[in-house]
Amino acid sequence: MKSFSWIPFFMSHSLSTILAFLLITCVISQSWDQEFNDQNLLTYSFSENVTCAENEYPPLSSDRVPTYIINLDLPPKLRWSHLMADKKESGKLFPLVDKYLPLVAETLPEPYLSELKGIAEISGIELGEITLYNIFYEVFTLCTSVISQGADGKIYHGRNLDFGLFLGWDVKNHTWLTTEALRPLVVELDFQRGGQTVYKSVNFAGYIGVLTGMKPQRFTLTLDERFSMEGGFVGIIRWLLGDRSSNWAGFLMRDVLEKADSYHQALSTLTTSKLLAPVYFILAGNATDQGVIITRGRIEADVLSMGRGSVSQVSTWFLVETNYDHWNQPPFFDDRRTPAIQCLDKMGRETASLSGIFNVLSTKPVFNKLTTYTCLMDVSTGQFESWIRVCPEPSCDTIDISAGQQRSIDVTDDALLEISRRLYSMDVNGAYDQLELNLQSKTSSGSRVDKAPLPLFKNGVPKDVLSRPTYAKLLALFDNYLASVNETELVTPQEKAEETAFLDAVFGTSVVKATHQFLVSKGLAESSVERFKEQLKNIWFGLYQRAPGKQGSSGFEHVFLEEAKGDLNYLGYTRVLSLGKGPVGLIELPMKYQGVFKPHSTLMIGSSPELEIALYSICFLARPDTLCPISGQINNGKSTQYKIQTFVSKFHGRQFVGSAFPTF
């Protein structure tokens, strides 16, 4: 195997030359040059749907990573001797660390310096070379980490470690040279003290930090590289120039696994410690909702918690991190996040498991030519297992990435009219005949003149209507939202519980049950009730952006909040439409809402929360971004029709209700 052509620089050049080289390499590693696409190194094609891997677990037993015990009771120089004695004859380690970097070695903190010296002695590789091998991981690691939470609250954590991008491409075999060299070096490590496990990790032999680890019954932890123009090279340069105040990320991970005794202690250390390199820490605990993505700069930190909501993280039961900030879209040529999210959605919370995560991590391009291993962790049981991965030819030559969700085109106008008629006839919770309207004067569209000084509902909404389960659960949601789209919504556990309670209530009605059956028959929903409930929760309550950088809106808030605040000034009507239930089914009107004039709006009158959710959801799924025909109940042998317009808001391959409203 050829050595890397740039490593000999370190043999004979001054510190200033090395610093200049690091700066140049930083620019190269952070820019995705078109040249690589031209050489078929990063080849992606886009299709309508991701094909999620199935039945991939368990892999072949021959792919299981071997385990070594690291005895922490031994002096640091002796802890790694048995492992390196096994691996030094493989001939695989030498090409990776062909030349040494002596300027860094003696500056490293204990016990890591002594451990590196011990590895150098037993392997016969110079100390500088071993040091260089260890600091590679600050700048060249690509990964995908997944945390999922089952319906019972149990936490699962898995990751693919991808390594070797830009470090030598074998044109003949279509492989990354470094990736191929690293696979034989993958080992599981059981760090013990007094004969008892303190923590576990999966490493490359000779690397003494931690990128993937678990402290049984406490927490699991993975590290993903964060691409930044102030990447690991900048921190290394500062270290070389004498600033030793920052932590090497892999060493900090190991410190946390050894010293932190709880999820919260680990979270505190990982968010506050100064780092050499920007990274993502993915931390999971042993209790419900204990899961975070910590986006780290060298000083600053952003924490995305399980179920908080983000542009990229909509579902409340999982988190996905690759190598891009969760508030930004990944680049089109390296979108591993979207396929992972779509396959987790398909798996569903009720079937969340380590085997399910393995299938997600086996889906291309999450699984790719750079993948060296997959690790699965169950902190509650202490299950920790790793598998060597090789993405087979030719399926990894071209990677398919889904750009969106599948939409059925086999939903006719007649089918939509028929299902909407049925739903109106089933809407026993509607208040059509219990609302006494005071329409007052007719006005014109766009008129700001108030021609209706009295309330629209003469006697308000009867209390017995508002006490019905779906109405009561709907009202409980109305104080959960910020009025401004320029502020990020933070969803509290109580608010999440209220969302779930509302969905549980509407799912108990015949209207939503019939809606589910219809959508299943059209290929727009799965037969599992829980999966369908999760689907509606995502499209209605998932947070997305209406203002740059702020996850401040959801479909539910945008569609229903006008009814929520009660701050609606009725100015008169322009048209009304009867739908066979009650004297008026729809009102077209101008109005003022929270002081903002809206020249043209349409309100449903008397329909239940479950009917509105059902009709809007059907139209969103069957006729997104267009008009959807709806029929009211047949009255005197004749039905009245109108249309629902929906708009889709798209972020990171996910689709949300942007807006939905009736029109006639």
C-alpha positions in Angstrom: 0.0 0.0 0.0 1.3 3.5 -0.9 2.0 6.0 1.9 0.3 9.4 1.9 2.4 11.8 -0.2 2.1 14.7 2.2 3.3 13.0 5.4 7.1 13.2 4.5 6.7 17.0 5.1 6.9 16.3 8.8 10.3 14.7 8.5 12.5 17.6 7.7 10.5 20.9 7.8 10.4 23.6 10.4 7.4 24.5 12.6 6.4 27.3 10.3 6.4 25.0 7.3 4.2 22.5 9.2 1.8 25.3 10.3 1.5 26.5 6.7 0.9 22.9 5.5 -1.9 22.4 8.1 -3.6 25.6 6.9 -3.5 24.4 3.3 -4.8 21.0 4.2 -7.6 22.5 6.2 -8.9 24.3 3.1 -8.6 21.2 1.0 -10.4 19.0 3.6 -13.3 21.5 4.0 -14.0 22.1 0.3 -15.8 19.5 -1.7 -14.1 19.9 -5.0 -15.8 19.0 -8.2 -12.7 17.0 -9.2 -13.8 14.2 -6.8 -17.2 13.9 -8.6 -15.3 13.8 -11.9 -13.3 10.9 -10.7 -16.4 9.1 -9.4 -15.3 9.3 -5.8 -18.5 10.9 -4.6 -21.2 9.8 -7.0 -24.8 10.3 -6.0 -28.0 9.9 -7.9 -31.4 11.1 -6.7 -34.6 9.0 -6.7 -38.0 9.5 -5.4 -37.7 7.1 -2.5 -35.1 5.6 -0.2 -35.0 1.8 -0.1 -34.7 1.1 3.5 -32.6 -2.0 4.4 -34.5 -4.9 6.0 -33.5 -8.1 7.8 -29.8 -7.1 7.9 -29.5 -8.1 11.6 -27.7 -10.1 12.8 -24.7 -9.9 10.4 -22.3 -12.8 9.8 -20.6 -13.9 13.0 -17.3 -13.6 11.2 -17.8 -9.8 11.0 -18.0 -9.5 14.8 -15.3 -7.2 16.2 -12.9 -8.9 18.6 -12.7 -7.7 22.2 -9.7 -6.8 24.3 -9.5 -5.9 28.0 -7.7 -2.7 28.9 -6.6 -3.0 32.6 -6.7 0.4 34.1 -5.0 -0.9 37.2 -1.8 -1.3 35.2 0.7 1.5 34.7 -0.3 3.5 31.6 2.7 2.3 29.6 1.6 -1.4 30.0 -2.1 -1.1 29.4 -2.0 -1.6 25.7 0.9 -4.1 25.3 -1.2 -7.3 24.7 -3.4 -5.6 22.1 -0.4 -4.0 20.2 1.5 -7.3 20.3 -1.4 -8.9 18.4 -1.7 -6.1 15.9 1.9 -5.0 15.2 2.6 -7.9 12.8 -0.4 -7.1 10.6 1.5 -4.6 8.6 -1.6 -2.5 8.4 -0.7 0.2 10.9 2.6 1.4 9.4 1.2 2.9 6.2 -1.2 5.0 8.2 1.5 6.7 10.2 4.4 6.6 7.8 6.2 9.6 9.2 6.1 11.1 12.6 5.0 14.3 14.3 7.4 14.8 17.2 6.3 18.3 18.0 3.0 17.2 19.5 3.9 14.0 21.4 5.5 15.4 24.5 2.7 18.0 24.9 -0.1 15.6 25.5 -1.7 15.2 29.0 -1.3 12.1 31.2 -2.1 9.3 31.2 -2.3 9.5 27.4 1.3 10.5 26.8 2.5 7.4 28.8 0.0 5.1 27.1 1.3 6.4 23.7 4.9 5.8 24.7 4.0 2.2 25.8 2.3 1.6 22.4 5.3 3.0 20.6 7.7 0.7 22.5 5.7 -2.5 22.0 4.9 -1.9 18.4 8.2 -0.5 17.3 6.6 2.5 15.8 8.1 5.9 16.6 6.2 8.0 19.2 5.6 10.8 16.7 4.0 8.4 14.3 1.6 7.1 16.9 0.7 10.6 17.9 0.0 11.5 14.3 -2.3 8.5 14.0 -4.2 9.6 17.1 -4.8 13.2 16.0 -6.1 12.2 12.5 -9.4 11.7 14.2 -9.8 15.4 15.0 -10.1 16.2 11.3 -11.0 13.3 9.1 -13.9 11.4 10.6 -17.3 11.1 8.9 -20.1 9.4 10.9 -23.8 8.8 11.3 -25.2 8.5 14.9 -28.7 7.5 15.8 -30.6 7.6 19.1 -34.0 6.1 19.2 -36.6 5.6 22.0 -39.1 2.8 22.1 -42.7 3.2 23.0 -41.7 2.0 26.5 -39.1 4.8 26.8 -36.1 2.5 26.4 -33.2 4.2 24.7 -31.1 2.6 21.9 -27.9 4.1 20.4 -26.2 3.2 17.2 -23.5 4.6 14.9 -21.6 4.0 11.7 -18.1 5.2 11.7 -16.9 6.4 8.3 -13.2 7.2 7.9 -10.7 7.9 5.1 -12.4 10.6 3.0 -9.7 12.3 0.8 -7.0 10.0 2.2 -6.1 8.0 -0.9 -8.5 6.7 -3.6 -7.8 3.3 -5.3 -9.0 4.0 -8.8 -8.7 0.3 -9.8 -10.7 -1.1 -6.9 -13.0 1.9 -6.3 -12.1 2.0 -2.6 -10.6 4.4 -0.1 -7.1 3.2 0.8 -7.3 4.3 4.4 -10.7 2.8 5.0 -9.5 -0.6 3.7 -6.5 -0.4 6.0 -8.4 0.5 9.1 -11.0 -2.3 9.0 -8.6 -5.0 10.3 -7.6 -2.7 13.2 -11.2 -2.3 14.6 -11.4 -3.7 18.2 -13.8 -3.6 21.0 -12.2 -2.5 24.3 -13.4 -3.4 27.8 -11.8 -0.9 30.2 -11.7 -2.6 33.6 -10.6 -1.6 37.1 -10.5 -4.3 39.8 -11.7 -6.8 37.3 -15.0 -4.9 36.7 -16.0 -3.0 33.6 -15.9 0.7 33.9 -16.8 1.5 30.3 -16.5 0.0 26.8 -15.5 1.4 23.5 -14.8 0.4 19.9 -11.5 1.7 18.6 -8.9 1.3 15.9 -5.9 -0.5 17.4 -3.3 2.2 18.5 -5.9 4.9 19.0 -6.3 5.6 22.7 -9.1 8.2 22.7 -12.7 7.2 22.4 -15.1 7.9 19.5 -17.8 5.4 20.5 -18.4 4.4 24.1 -20.8 3.2 26.8 -20.8 3.3 30.5 -23.3 0.5 31.3 -26.5 1.6 33.1 -25.3 5.2 32.9 -25.0 6.6 29.3 -23.8 6.0 25.8 -21.7 8.5 23.8 -20.5 8.9 20.2 -18.5 11.6 18.4 -19.1 12.9 14.9 -16.8 15.3 13.0 -18.2 18.8 12.5 -17.2 20.5 9.3 -16.0 24.0 9.9 -13.5 26.4 8.5 -12.2 26.6 12.0 -11.8 22.9 12.1 -9.4 20.7 14.1 -6.4 22.0 12.3 -6.8 25.5 13.8 -6.9 24.0 17.3 -3.9 21.8 16.6 -2.0 24.9 15.4 -2.8 26.7 18.6 -1.7 23.7 20.6 1.6 23.7 18.7 2.0 27.4 19.4 1.7 26.7 23.2 -2.0 27.1 24.0 -2.7 23.9 26.0 -6.1 25.1 27.5 -8.2 23.0 25.1 -9.1 19.3 25.1 -8.6 16.7 22.4 -12.1 15.5 21.7 -11.3 11.8 21.8 -9.4 12.2 25.1 -12.3 14.2 26.6 -14.7 11.5 25.6 -12.6 8.9 27.4 -12.3 11.2 30.5 -16.1 11.5 30.6 -16.7 7.8 30.3 -14.2 7.2 33.1 -15.2 10.0 35.5 -18.8 11.0 34.9 -21.2 8.9 37.0 -24.5 10.1 35.3 -26.0 11.3 32.1 -26.3 14.8 33.5 -22.6 14.9 34.6 -21.6 13.8 31.2 -23.8 16.5 29.6 -22.4 19.2 31.7 -18.8 18.3 30.9 -19.4 17.9 27.2 -21.1 21.2 26.9 -18.6 23.3 28.9 -15.2 21.9 28.2 -13.0 23.9 25.8 -12.1 21.9 22.6 -9.4 21.9 19.9 -11.9 20.9 17.2 -15.6 21.6 16.5 -17.5 18.3 16.9 -20.9 16.8 17.6 -21.3 14.8 20.8 -24.3 12.4 20.7 -25.2 11.5 24.2 -28.0 9.1 25.4 -28.9 8.2 29.0 -30.9 5.4 30.7 -34.2 7.3 31.2 -37.0 8.5 29.0 -36.1 11.4 26.8 -32.5 11.3 27.8 -30.9 12.0 24.4 -29.1 15.0 23.0 -27.1 16.2 20.0 -24.4 18.6 21.4 -23.1 20.8 18.5 -19.8 22.1 19.7 -17.5 24.9 18.6 -14.2 25.1 20.4 -15.9 27.1 23.1 -19.7 27.5 22.3 -22.3 24.7 22.5 -25.8 24.1 21.2 -27.9 21.3 22.7 -30.8 19.7 20.8 -32.8 17.4 23.1 -34.9 14.4 22.3 -38.3 15.7 21.1 -37.5 19.4 21.3 -38.1 19.9 17.6 -35.8 21.2 14.9 -35.7 21.6 11.1 -34.1 18.2 10.8 -35.4 16.5 13.9 -39.2 16.3 13.8 -40.1 13.0 15.4 -40.2 13.0 19.1 -38.6 9.6 19.6 -35.3 9.8 17.7 -32.3 12.0 16.9 -30.0 11.7 13.9 -26.6 13.4 13.5 -24.3 13.0 10.5 -21.7 15.8 10.0 -23.9 18.9 9.6 -25.6 21.3 11.9 -29.1 20.3 12.7 -30.5 23.7 11.8 -29.0 23.6 8.3 -29.7 21.3 5.4 -26.9 18.9 4.5 -25.3 19.4 1.1 -27.0 17.6 -1.7 -23.9 15.4 -2.4 -23.7 14.1 1.2 -27.2 13.8 2.6 -27.1 10.7 4.9 -29.5 12.4 7.3 -32.6 12.3 5.2 -32.5 8.6 4.4 -31.8 7.8 8.0 -34.8 9.9 9.1 -37.1 8.4 6.5 -36.1 4.8 7.5 -36.6 5.5 11.2 -40.1 6.9 10.4 -40.8 3.7 8.5 -39.5 1.5 11.3 -41.8 3.3 13.8 -41.4 3.9 17.5 -43.3 0.7 18.6 -40.8 -1.5 16.8 -37.7 0.5 17.8 -34.8 -1.8 18.6 -31.1 -2.4 18.1 -31.9 -4.6 15.1 -34.1 -1.8 13.7 -31.2 0.7 14.1 -28.9 -1.7 12.4 -31.2 -1.8 9.4 -31.3 2.0 9.3 -27.5 2.1 9.4 -27.4 -0.5 6.6 -29.4 1.7 4.3 -27.4 3.5 1.5 -26.0 6.1 1.6 -25.9 5.9 5.4 -23.9 2.8 4.7 -21.2 3.6 2.2 -17.7 2.9 1.0 -16.2 4.8 3.9 -18.0 2.8 6.6 -15.6 0.8 8.7 -17.9 -0.4 11.5 -21.4 -0.3 13.0 -21.8 -0.2 16.7 -25.0 -0.9 18.7 -25.5 0.0 22.3 -28.3 -0.7 24.8 -27.3 1.2 28.0 -30.0 -0.4 30.2 -28.8 -4.0 29.6 -25.1 -3.2 28.9 -25.4 -4.8 25.4 -22.5 -3.4 23.3 -21.6 -5.0 20.0 -19.7 -3.9 16.9 -19.5 -5.3 13.4 -17.0 -4.8 10.6 -18.8 -3.3 7.5 -17.9 -3.5 3.9 -20.4 -1.9 1.5 -20.6 -4.3 -1.5 -20.1 -3.6 -5.1 -21.8 -2.5 -7.3 -24.5 -1.1 -5.0 -22.2 1.5 -3.4 -20.9 2.9 -6.6 -24.0 5.0 -7.0 -25.9 6.1 -3.9 -29.6 6.8 -4.1 -31.0 9.6 -1.9 -34.6 10.4 -1.5 -35.6 14.0 -2.0 -39.1 13.6 -0.5 -42.0 11.4 0.5 -43.9 9.2 -1.9 -47.2 10.5 -3.1 -50.0 8.5 -4.5 -51.5 9.7 -7.8 -54.3 7.2 -7.7 -56.8 9.3 -5.7 -59.6 10.4 -8.0 -61.9 13.4 -7.5 -64.8 10.9 -7.0 -62.9 9.1 -4.3 -62.2 12.4 -2.4 -65.9 13.5 -2.8 -67.1 10.2 -1.5 -64.9 10.0 1.6 -65.6 13.6 2.5 -69.4 12.9 2.3 -68.9 9.9 4.5 -66.9 11.9 7.1 -69.5 14.6 7.3 -72.2 12.1 7.9 -70.1 10.5 10.7 -69.3 13.8 12.4 -71.5 13.3 15.5 -69.4 15.7 17.5 -70.1 18.6 15.2 -71.9 21.6 16.7 -73.7 22.5 13.5 -77.2 23.1 15.0 -75.9 24.4 18.3 -74.3 27.6 17.1 -76.6 30.5 16.6 -75.0 32.9 14.1 -75.4 36.6 13.9 -74.1 37.3 10.4 -75.2 40.9 10.4 -74.3 42.9 7.3 -72.8 41.7 4.1 -69.5 43.3 3.1 -67.0 43.0 0.2 -63.8 41.2 0.0 -60.9 43.4 1.2 -63.2 45.9 3.0 -61.8 47.2 6.3 -65.1 48.7 7.3 -66.6 46.9 10.3 -70.1 46.1 9.3 -70.6 43.6 12.1 -70.1 45.3 15.5 -71.6 42.3 17.4 -70.0 38.9 17.8 -70.5 36.3 15.1 -71.7 33.7 17.6 -74.8 35.2 19.2 -74.6 33.2 22.4 -71.0 32.0 22.1 -70.1 28.3 22.0 -72.2 26.1 24.4 -70.2 24.7 27.3 -71.4 21.2 26.6 -69.7 21.4 23.2 -66.4 22.7 24.6 -66.4 19.9 27.2 -66.5 17.1 24.6 -63.2 15.2 24.6 -61.7 16.4 21.3 -62.8 20.0 21.9 -61.3 20.0 25.4 -58.0 18.5 24.2 -57.9 21.0 21.4 -58.4 24.0 23.7 -55.6 22.7 26.0 -53.1 23.3 23.1 -54.0 26.9 22.5 -51.5 28.4 25.0 -48.6 26.3 23.8 -47.4 28.6 21.0 -45.5 31.9 20.6 -47.2 34.4 18.3 -44.0 35.4 16.5 -42.4 33.1 13.9 -39.1 34.9 14.7 -38.8 33.0 18.0 -37.8 29.4 18.3 -40.6 27.2 19.9 -39.4 25.1 22.8 -41.8 22.2 23.3 -42.0 21.2 27.0 -42.8 17.7 28.2 -46.3 18.9 29.3 -46.9 20.4 25.8 -45.8 17.1 24.2 -48.2 15.3 26.4 -51.0 17.6 25.4 -50.3 17.0 21.7 -50.4 13.2 22.4 -53.7 13.6 24.3 -55.3 15.5 21.5 -54.3 12.9 18.9 -55.4 10.1 21.2 -58.8 11.8 21.5 -59.4 12.3 17.7 -58.1 8.8 17.0 -60.9 7.5 19.2 -63.5 8.9 16.8 -65.1 7.1 13.9 -64.1 10.1 11.6 -60.4 9.6 12.0 -60.7 5.8 12.0 -62.5 6.0 8.6 -59.8 8.5 7.4 -57.1 6.1 8.3 -58.8 3.2 6.4 -59.2 5.5 3.3 -55.5 6.6 3.3 -54.3 3.0 3.8 -56.4 1.9 0.8 -54.7 4.6 -1.3 -51.2 3.8 -0.2 -50.8 7.1 1.7 -50.6 5.6 5.3 -49.5 2.4 6.9 -52.0 0.0 8.5 -50.5 0.5 12.0 -52.6 2.9 14.0 -49.6 4.0 16.0 -47.6 4.6 12.8 -50.4 6.7 11.3 -50.7 8.7 14.6 -46.9 9.4 14.4 -47.3 10.4 10.7 -50.0 13.0 11.6 -48.1 14.2 14.6 -45.1 14.8 12.4 -46.9 16.7 9.7 -49.1 18.8 12.1 -46.8 19.4 15.1 -43.3 19.1 13.6 -41.6 22.5 13.9 -40.1 24.2 10.9 -39.0 27.6 9.8 -41.0 30.6 8.5 -38.2 32.9 9.6 -34.5 32.1 8.8 -32.8 30.0 11.5 -35.9 29.9 13.8 -38.0 26.7 14.3 -41.0 28.9 15.2 -44.0 27.4 13.4 -46.0 24.2 12.9 -48.9 23.3 10.7 -51.2 23.0 13.7 -50.3 26.5 14.9 -50.7 28.1 11.5 -54.0 26.5 10.7 -55.8 26.4 14.0 -54.3 29.3 16.0 -56.8 31.8 14.6 -59.4 29.9 16.6 -57.0 29.6 19.5 -56.4 33.1 20.6 -60.0 34.3 20.3 -58.6 37.7 19.2 -60.6 37.6 15.9 -62.6 40.7 14.9 -65.5 39.7 12.6 -66.2 42.5 10.1 -69.1 41.0 8.2 -69.4 38.3 5.5 -69.0 38.2 1.8 -70.5 34.7 1.1 -71.9 31.7 3.0 -72.3 28.1 2.0 -74.5 25.4 3.5 -73.1 21.9 3.6 -76.3 20.0 4.6 -75.6 20.3 8.4 -76.9 23.5 10.0 -77.8 26.6 8.1 -74.2 27.6 7.4 -71.1 25.4 6.8 -68.6 27.9 5.5 -68.3 31.7 5.8 -66.1 33.8 3.5 -65.1 37.1 5.2 -62.5 39.8 5.7 -61.3 40.0 9.3 -58.8 41.4 11.8 -56.8 38.8 13.6 -54.6 40.0 16.5 -54.7 43.5 15.0 -53.6 42.3 11.5 -56.1 42.8 8.6 -56.8 39.7 6.5 -58.8 40.7 3.4 -60.0 37.2 2.5 -60.5 34.2 4.8 -62.8 31.2 5.1 -64.1 29.6 8.3 -65.6 26.2 8.8 -68.7 26.5 11.1 -69.8 23.8 13.4 -67.4 21.1 12.2 -65.6 19.1 14.9 -61.8 19.2 15.5 -61.5 15.6 14.2 -63.4 16.4 11.0 -61.1 19.3 10.2 -58.0 17.4 11.0 -59.3 14.5 8.8 -60.2 16.6 5.8 -57.0 18.7 5.9 -54.8 15.6 6.3 -56.5 13.7 3.4 -56.0 16.7 1.1 -52.4 17.3 2.3 -51.5 13.7 1.6 -53.5 13.2 -1.6 -53.4 16.6 -3.2 -50.5 18.6 -1.8 -50.0 22.1 -3.0 -53.2 22.1 -5.0 -57.0 22.2 -4.7 -58.8 19.2 -3.3 -62.5 18.6 -4.0 -64.7 18.1 -0.9 -68.4 17.3 -0.6 -70.7 18.1 2.3 -73.5 15.8 3.5 -76.3 15.1 0.9 -79.3 17.3 1.6 -82.6 16.9 -0.2 -80.8 14.6 -2.7 -78.1 17.2 -3.5 -74.7 17.7 -2.1 -72.8 20.9 -1.8 -69.1 21.0 -2.9 -66.2 23.1 -2.0 -62.4 22.8 -2.2 -59.5 22.6 0.3 -56.2 24.2 -0.6 -53.1 22.9 1.1 -49.5 24.0 1.0 -46.5 22.0 1.9 -43.5 23.3 3.8 -40.3 21.3 3.1 -37.2 21.0 5.2 -34.5 18.4 5.0 -36.5 16.0 3.0 -39.4 16.2 5.4 -42.8 17.6 4.5 -45.1 19.5 6.9 -48.5 21.2 6.7 -47.6 24.8 5.7 -51.2 25.8 5.4 -54.7 24.3 4.8 -58.0 26.2 4.3 -61.4 25.8 2.6 -62.4 27.8 -0.4 -65.5 28.1 -2.5 
